[in-house]
């Protein structure tokens, strides 16, 4: 079985300050980890993924994430948050089942960036 | 083109109606998915199609019936729904339909369904 936890329902940060959204996972074997963002009344947008290699992954819109195997974490970070980063963020891990790709999502973290 | 399109954007239907949701992608992706998402919750997987064949059904009630007419299209047929089925229905696609789960999924904007 696999699971993903996002311990914070909401993160508040001032514009220009660093943003961190936490994610921990539990999976047997090597994980494939993803971050998605969802704006109101929209679908999910892919931000970045960790498959293998460098533990620091860079993605879209200035976001990056660090894979930490010993802590089973994959925290999303942005050095300087923008008001437009306010959205719902989902961490996900993939698991092979039959053919295709099944994602297990965390519960989501709402990010509010204040001017 | 990294776009997944869904129609309609909004749908209101009675419990005795029959309606269909449509999804289309032109990225050459071989896996397509239907998700159900309630407000402020993560998406819940409903169905996965791999190479146009149903590969995963997450024990979805039979009032939801998926169909994959070709590699670019995915439909979700709805019949005799319940008010608790009201949700945002998301379609997604990914490059690989095979035993490689490293590819990200691309999501459409969703259909907001209200069952009255």
Interface residues (C-beta under 8 A of the other chain):
Chain A: X32 X34 X36 X41 X42 X43 X44 X45 X46 X49 X51 X88 X90 X94 X95 X96 X97 X98 X99 X100 X101 X102 X103 X105 X106 X107 X108 X110
Chain B: X4 X6 X31 X33 X40 X41 X42 X43 X45 X48 X49 X50 X51 X53 X55 X56 X88 X90 X92 X94 X96 X97 X98 X99 X100 X101 X102 X103 X104 X105 X106 X107 X108 X109 X110 X112
